[in-house]
Amino acid sequence: MDALSNKLKRKTRKSSSESESGEAKKKSRINSDELDSDMTELASKIDEVINRLSKLDDKFNEINKKIASIECKTSAIECKIVDLQHDFSSVEQKVRDTETRVNDIDASLENLNREVEELRNEMSKIKSETADSSELEKLKQEKLYLEVYVRRENLRFHGISESQNGAEDTEEVL
C-alpha cells in the first residue's frame, strides 16, 4: 500500500528543474496535501477492502472445508445406501423363497388333509362294516342256537338204513 501511495506522490510532483511561480507552488502544495490525504484515505480503504477480502477468503476456505466434509459424509451415506439396497435385495429374495416354500407347504397340507379325510371316510366305512359283521356274527350265533333248539326234539337212530331216493315210509321201515 505504501508503495502505491509513494508512486502516486511521485507522479504528482514536478521536477525541480521546472520553474514555477509562487502561486503555482502554493496550489501544488495544497493539491499535494489533498492528494496525500486522499491517498491516505484511499490506502486505508484499500487496507479495509483487503482485510475484508482476507476474511472472505478465510470464510471461503472454511466453507470449502465444510463442503469437502459434507461430500465425504455424502459419499459414506451413498455407500451405506448401496449396502442397504443390496441387503434389501437379498431380503426380498429370501421373502420370495419363503413365499414359495409356504405355497409348497400349503399345497402339501391340502393333499395331506385330503388324504386324512379319505382315511377317515374309509375308517368310518370299516367301522360300519365291522358293526355289520358283529351283527352278522350275532345272527349266526342265534341261528345256530335255534338249529340246536329244533334238533333237540329230533331223534336219530343208528343201524337203520336210509333209502337213497329220499321218499320212505317210516312205518314200513320200522
Backbone torsions as a table, in degrees:
resi	resn	phi	psi	omega
1	MET	NA	-43.0	-179.2
2	ASP	-64.2	-35.9	-179.8
3	ALA	-64.4	-37.7	179.4
4	LEU	-66.5	-42.9	-179.6
5	SER	-68.3	-36.6	177.0
6	ASN	-64.4	-39.3	-179.5
7	LYS	-64.3	-42.4	179.2
8	LEU	-65.5	-36.9	178.5
9	LYS	-63.9	-40.6	-178.8
10	ARG	-64.6	-39.6	-178.4
11	LYS	-66.3	-34.8	-177.2
12	THR	-80.2	-21.9	178.4
13	ARG	-78.4	144.9	177.1
14	LYS	-100.5	155.0	-179.6
15	SER	-66.6	154.3	-177.7
16	SER	-72.5	-16.2	-178.7
17	SER	-73.3	-24.1	179.5
18	GLU	-76.9	145.0	179.5
19	SER	-98.7	134.2	-179.6
20	GLU	-129.1	153.6	179.2
21	SER	-81.9	167.3	-177.9
22	GLY	-62.3	-40.1	-178.9
23	GLU	-69.8	-39.9	-179.6
24	ALA	-65.7	-36.3	178.9
25	LYS	-67.5	-36.9	179.2
26	LYS	-64.9	-45.5	179.7
27	LYS	-63.3	-39.7	-178.5
28	SER	-65.7	-37.4	178.4
29	ARG	-69.2	-39.8	178.0
30	ILE	-63.7	-47.1	178.6
31	ASN	-62.4	-38.4	179.3
32	SER	-65.8	-42.0	177.9
33	ASP	-65.0	-42.8	177.9
34	GLU	-64.4	-41.7	179.9
35	LEU	-63.8	-41.4	178.3
36	ASP	-62.8	-43.0	179.3
37	SER	-67.3	-38.7	177.0
38	ASP	-64.4	-40.4	-179.1
39	MET	-66.7	-40.1	179.1
40	THR	-65.0	-43.9	178.3
41	GLU	-63.1	-43.1	178.7
42	LEU	-63.9	-41.4	179.4
43	ALA	-63.8	-40.6	179.9
44	SER	-68.0	-36.8	177.9
45	LYS	-68.0	-39.3	178.5
46	ILE	-64.9	-41.1	176.9
47	ASP	-60.8	-41.9	179.0
48	GLU	-63.4	-42.5	178.3
49	VAL	-63.6	-42.7	179.3
50	ILE	-63.0	-42.1	177.6
51	ASN	-61.0	-44.1	178.9
52	ARG	-63.9	-42.5	178.4
53	LEU	-63.4	-37.9	177.8
54	SER	-63.2	-44.6	177.9
55	LYS	-62.7	-42.9	178.2
56	LEU	-62.7	-39.3	177.8
57	ASP	-63.0	-42.5	177.1
58	ASP	-61.5	-44.4	178.7
59	LYS	-64.8	-39.3	178.4
60	PHE	-61.8	-43.5	177.4
61	ASN	-63.9	-39.8	177.1
62	GLU	-61.3	-46.5	179.5
63	ILE	-62.4	-41.5	178.4
64	ASN	-61.8	-40.2	177.6
65	LYS	-63.2	-42.8	179.2
66	LYS	-64.8	-40.2	177.9
67	ILE	-63.0	-43.0	178.3
68	ALA	-62.0	-41.2	178.2
69	SER	-63.9	-43.6	178.8
70	ILE	-63.5	-41.3	178.9
71	GLU	-63.4	-39.3	178.3
72	CYS	-64.0	-46.4	179.3
73	LYS	-64.7	-39.3	178.3
74	THR	-63.1	-41.4	177.8
75	SER	-61.9	-43.2	178.6
76	ALA	-63.8	-41.0	178.6
77	ILE	-64.2	-42.0	178.7
78	GLU	-61.7	-40.1	177.0
79	CYS	-62.4	-43.4	179.0
80	LYS	-64.3	-38.5	178.1
81	ILE	-62.5	-43.4	178.3
82	VAL	-61.3	-43.0	177.7
83	ASP	-62.3	-43.3	179.4
84	LEU	-64.7	-38.4	177.4
85	GLN	-63.3	-41.5	177.9
86	HIS	-63.3	-46.3	178.0
87	ASP	-60.1	-42.8	-180.0
88	PHE	-62.5	-40.9	178.4
89	SER	-62.8	-42.7	179.8
90	SER	-67.2	-37.5	177.3
91	VAL	-64.7	-42.2	177.5
92	GLU	-59.2	-43.6	179.4
93	GLN	-62.6	-42.9	178.4
94	LYS	-63.3	-38.6	178.2
95	VAL	-64.2	-43.9	178.2
96	ARG	-60.6	-44.5	178.7
97	ASP	-61.5	-42.8	179.4
98	THR	-63.6	-42.4	178.3
99	GLU	-61.7	-40.6	178.1
100	THR	-62.2	-45.9	178.6
101	ARG	-61.3	-43.1	179.6
102	VAL	-62.3	-42.8	178.6
103	ASN	-62.6	-42.0	177.6
104	ASP	-63.1	-42.7	178.9
105	ILE	-64.1	-41.0	177.5
106	ASP	-60.5	-44.0	179.0
107	ALA	-62.6	-44.2	178.3
108	SER	-62.2	-41.1	179.8
109	LEU	-63.7	-40.4	177.3
110	GLU	-62.1	-43.7	177.7
111	ASN	-61.5	-45.2	179.3
112	LEU	-62.5	-41.0	178.1
113	ASN	-62.8	-40.7	177.1
114	ARG	-61.8	-45.9	179.2
115	GLU	-62.6	-41.7	178.4
116	VAL	-61.9	-42.7	179.8
117	GLU	-63.9	-41.8	177.0
118	GLU	-62.6	-43.7	178.7
119	LEU	-63.2	-37.9	177.2
120	ARG	-63.8	-43.1	178.4
121	ASN	-61.8	-45.1	178.3
122	GLU	-61.5	-40.8	-179.6
123	MET	-63.5	-42.5	179.0
124	SER	-66.6	-36.1	175.8
125	LYS	-63.0	-44.8	179.9
126	ILE	-62.5	-40.0	178.4
127	LYS	-63.9	-43.1	179.6
128	SER	-66.5	-38.7	176.6
129	GLU	-65.3	-39.1	178.2
130	THR	-64.0	-40.8	177.5
131	ALA	-64.1	-41.4	177.8
132	ASP	-64.3	-41.7	-178.9
133	SER	-68.0	-36.3	177.5
134	SER	-68.6	-35.4	176.1
135	GLU	-66.6	-41.3	176.9
136	LEU	-61.2	-41.5	178.4
137	GLU	-62.7	-40.4	176.9
138	LYS	-62.4	-42.5	-179.8
139	LEU	-64.1	-41.0	178.0
140	LYS	-61.0	-43.8	178.9
141	GLN	-62.0	-41.3	-179.4
142	GLU	-67.0	-41.0	178.3
143	LYS	-61.6	-45.2	179.4
144	LEU	-60.8	-42.9	178.9
145	TYR	-61.0	-44.4	-179.7
146	LEU	-65.1	-40.3	177.9
147	GLU	-61.0	-44.6	179.6
148	VAL	-63.0	-41.7	-179.3
149	TYR	-62.0	-42.8	-178.5
150	VAL	-69.1	-41.0	-177.8
151	ARG	-73.0	-17.5	-179.3
152	ARG	-59.2	-32.4	-177.7
153	GLU	-85.6	-14.7	-178.4
154	ASN	-84.4	146.5	178.2
155	LEU	-112.6	148.0	-179.1
156	ARG	-128.5	130.5	-177.8
157	PHE	-110.0	139.8	179.5
158	HIS	-106.6	147.3	177.7
159	GLY	96.1	-7.6	177.6
160	ILE	-103.5	129.5	-178.1
161	SER	-79.9	146.7	-178.8
162	GLU	-101.3	151.2	179.8
163	SER	-81.2	152.0	-175.3
164	GLN	-82.4	-28.7	-174.7
165	ASN	-82.7	-12.7	174.0
166	GLY	90.7	-13.6	177.9
167	ALA	-105.5	111.0	-179.8
168	GLU	-138.0	154.3	179.0
169	ASP	-102.7	116.3	-172.5
170	THR	-65.2	-38.3	-177.4
171	GLU	-69.5	-37.2	-178.9
172	GLU	-68.7	-39.0	-178.1
173	VAL	-70.5	-32.6	-177.9
174	LEU	-78.1	NA	NA
